[in-house]
Amino acid sequence: MMPIFDLLRFSSVSMDVLAYGHATAQTLAARQKSRLDTLLDVARRDSRFYREHLRGATTGNTPLSCLPPVSRRELMNHFDDWVTDPQLKLSELRAFTADPQRIGEPYLGKYLVWESSGTSHIPGIFVQDAQAMVVYDALEALRRSAPRPLQRWFDPLSMTERIAFVGAISGHFASFVSMQRLRALNPWLAPSVRSFSILQPTRSLVDELNAFAPTVIATYPTVATLLADEAARGVLRFTPREIWTGGETLSAAARLWLEHTLGCAVRNSYGASEFMSIAWECDQRRLHVNSDWVILEPVDQRGRPVPEGRLSYTTLLTNLANHVQPLIRYDLGDQVLLRHEPCACGSSLPVIEVQGRRDDPLVMAGLGGQPVTLLPLALTTVLEDLAGVFDFHVRQRDDHTLVLRLAMQGEEGAAAMARCCTVLKSFAVAQELKPICVLSELGQAIPRGRSGKAQRIVACPSQRSPER
């Protein structure tokens, strides 16, 4: 089955992306307003949920800031009424995403589907049509900073690159689905584009990467840092040209460590399951929001706009590209700081600083006495995918003991805790750890940060690395 791609629409959107990349703030605002009006028209006409939710709002007259926000829980609870295509049914989509053999396969021949992690404690399913995908494609292709412009000029199709995605590949996650689609769209690239699981032991992951010797690695900052640590030990035997990071907060210290140890360019980005390409990094190492296609509203705890330059309590996102599954003032949960000041790169797109996922890697005792690092995304993946639990808190007590807290209680909580303990201990065996002890805390509140999000994986103080 052919992957979802509309060449004519891609060409049109690409020209638009190029034209508005350096447009004035006034021009960008007008473009944004036009797309917002169209989105609101579609949502009120074709979505039963939004028809009721936006009752009383008049397109063109009611400011976006006056519309009621929405949460993931609210939308997922009304999924069949939320989407604008009546063919889309949550029960059928859940069955589709439960099948790993269908990752990247077009759903109903016209939609790309991915599931989110449970970072907000409610798993989500997101559906993209050809219109949304060409927007993401154009933003990724034309606005991402190229640290090697001469190389890109002579090799625009990346024919000389070997690209490795290192992440969670056990489910229909956005990054992995996108990689599978890339391989399907460009069969000639398939041998040089591979995905590697973070659920395998570090030794096996490093062996596979050494055999492939990628020139580009796309991964999360904690994974990239682990690979840099392996390079410092002399175990990683290749030198990538670029590291693409996203999905977690990249600190200045972590960037410096990657550049120093791996000797390569680091390119950061900010995206989410709700909008793949929220912001890109320019050559000044500043993240620019693609505000012609996505609207971010930094707000305080009461949903009021925060002053420019102040960190928000949370952020409301409006996706201007996706009309199949409208997201209008959606509570993203991230804390951001937004600026509209000029950037030396020449782009007039606003600059953003993001306080995203900050889970800790855990250093545990290995079978041979050597320390073994457990990646936070790997731990959350096994708890979500294998135990079916999304609201949890894992705190490390020492190099062989974890404390697992669940808010659930009673028989349901006991059953969930048993599943979690089983998968954590099995994962520890697969990672070649000494036997671990998992202490249970049932029926207790999950610690939350200022934004309401939990830091779900917390290392013990002696293991935490203030440098990275």
C-alpha positions, 0 to 999 in steps of 0.5 A, spaced: 500 500 500 502 506 498 504 511 503 500 517 504 503 523 500 500 528 496 506 531 491 502 537 488 500 539 495 507 538 498 509 543 492 504 548 494 505 548 502 513 548 500 512 554 497 508 557 502 513 555 508 519 558 504 515 565 503 513 566 510 519 563 513 522 571 513 515 574 513 513 580 518 510 579 524 504 582 521 504 578 515 504 572 519 499 574 524 494 575 518 496 568 515 495 565 522 488 568 523 486 566 516 488 559 517 484 559 524 478 562 521 478 556 516 479 551 522 474 554 526 469 553 520 471 546 519 470 544 527 463 547 528 461 544 521 463 537 522 465 535 529 459 534 533 464 535 540 466 542 537 459 544 535 457 544 542 464 546 545 464 552 541 457 554 541 456 562 542 463 563 538 463 567 532 468 566 527 472 572 526 469 576 532 471 571 538 478 572 539 482 565 540 483 567 547 476 567 549 474 560 547 474 554 552 480 550 552 480 542 552 484 537 555 486 530 552 482 526 557 476 530 554 477 529 547 479 522 548 472 521 552 469 524 546 473 521 540 468 519 535 464 526 536 471 529 536 473 527 529 470 530 523 470 523 519 465 519 521 469 513 519 474 514 524 472 510 530 476 509 537 475 502 538 477 500 531 483 505 531 485 502 538 485 495 535 489 498 529 494 501 533 495 494 537 497 491 531 505 492 531 505 489 524 501 495 521 506 500 524 506 506 518 501 503 514 495 508 511 489 507 515 483 506 511 488 508 505 488 515 507 490 516 514 497 516 518 495 514 525 500 514 531 499 513 539 502 518 544 505 516 550 502 517 557 506 523 559 499 526 561 497 520 564 492 519 558 494 515 552 492 518 546 491 516 538 492 522 533 490 521 526 493 525 520 491 526 513 495 528 507 494 535 508 497 535 515 502 530 513 505 535 507 505 541 512 509 537 517 514 534 511 515 541 508 516 544 515 521 539 517 525 539 510 525 547 509 526 550 516 530 545 520 537 548 520 542 545 516 549 545 520 553 542 514 550 546 508 555 545 503 554 537 504 546 538 503 547 542 497 551 536 493 547 531 497 539 534 497 536 527 498 541 524 503 544 519 499 550 519 502 547 519 509 546 513 514 540 515 518 539 511 525 533 513 529 534 510 536 528 510 540 521 506 542 519 502 536 515 497 539 508 501 538 505 506 533 509 512 536 510 518 532 517 518 530 517 511 529 511 511 524 514 517 521 521 513 520 517 507 517 513 512 512 520 515 510 522 508 508 516 507 504 516 513 500 523 513 498 525 505 497 532 507 495 533 510 502 531 504 506 537 500 506 540 507 509 535 508 514 534 504 520 531 504 527 534 501 533 530 499 540 532 503 546 529 497 550 535 492 548 541 492 553 546 498 552 551 493 549 547 490 544 544 497 542 552 499 541 554 493 537 548 494 532 550 501 531 557 500 530 555 495 525 551 500 521 555 506 523 550 511 522 552 518 519 546 521 523 543 519 529 536 521 531 534 520 538 532 523 545 537 527 549 538 522 554 539 516 549 544 521 545 548 522 552 548 515 553 551 514 547 556 519 548 558 516 555 559 509 551 564 513 546 568 516 552 569 509 554 572 507 547 566 502 546 562 506 540 567 505 534 564 510 529 563 518 529 556 521 527 556 527 523 550 530 526 545 528 532 538 530 532 535 531 538 528 532 541 522 529 545 526 531 552 529 537 554 536 538 551 540 542 556 546 546 554 551 542 558 548 535 555 549 539 548 556 541 550 558 533 552 555 531 545 559 536 541 565 534 545 565 527 546 562 525 539 565 531 535 559 532 531 553 537 530 547 537 534 540 539 532 535 540 536 527 541 535 521 541 539 515 537 537 509 533 540 504 527 538 499 533 537 503 537 532 510 534 529 514 540 528 512 545 533 519 549 533 526 548 529 533 550 531 536 556 527 544 557 527 543 561 533 541 555 537 534 558 538 528 554 537 523 558 532 516 556 533 512 555 526 507 560 528 504 560 521 501 553 522 501 552 530 499 557 535 502 556 542 499 560 548 503 560 554 498 561 560 498 561 568 494 556 572 488 560 571 488 559 564 490 567 563 496 569 558 503 570 561 507 576 560 512 575 554 519 572 557 515 569 563 515 561 564 508 559 563 504 554 568 502 550 561 501 551 554 495 551 549 496 549 542 492 550 536 494 545 530 492 549 524 494 544 519 489 538 522 482 538 520 480 531 521 482 531 528 481 539 530 486 541 536 483 548 538 486 551 545 489 544 547 492 543 554 499 541 552 502 541 559 509 543 557 512 550 560 514 554 555 517 561 555 515 565 548 519 571 545 518 575 539 524 579 539 529 579 533 533 573 532 540 574 528 538 568 524 533 573 520 527 569 522 521 573 524 518 567 527 517 567 535 523 564 539 521 559 544 524 556 550 521 549 553 521 546 559 519 539 557 520 532 559 526 531 565 526 524 567 532 521 570 537 516 567 538 510 572 544 507 574 543 500 576 548 495 578 550 490 572 551 482 573 558 483 572 559 489 577 559 494 572 554 500 572 548 499 567 544 505 565 536 504 564 534 510 560 527 513 562 524 513 556 525 505 556 522 504 563 516 508 561 515 504 555 515 498 558 510 500 564 505 503 559 506 498 553 507 491 557 503 493 564 498 498 561 499 503 566 500 510 565 500 514 571 506 512 575 512 514 579 519 511 579 524 513 584 530 510 585 533 508 592 539 505 590 543 501 585 538 495 586 532 498 589 526 502 585 520 504 589 514 504 584 508 509 586 501 508 583 495 512 585 490 506 584 488 502 590 484 496 592 484 490 587 485 494 581 491 497 584 494 491 586 493 487 580 496 493 576 502 493 581 503 486 580 504 487 572 508 493 573 513 489 578 513 483 573 515 487 567 520 491 571 524 485 573 523 482 566 526 488 563 532 488 569 534 481 567 534 483 559 538 489 561 543 484 564 542 487 571 543 484 578 536 482 581 532 488 583 527 489 588 521 493 587 518 496 593 510 498 592 506 504 594 499 504 592 494 509 593 498 515 594 498 521 590 503 522 584 508 528 585 507 533 580 511 539 578 508 546 577 505 544 570 501 539 573 506 534 570 510 529 574 517 527 573 516 520 572 523 517 573 527 520 579 534 517 580 537 517 587 541 523 589 547 520 589 546 518 582 543 524 579 548 528 574 548 536 575 552 536 569 548 533 564 
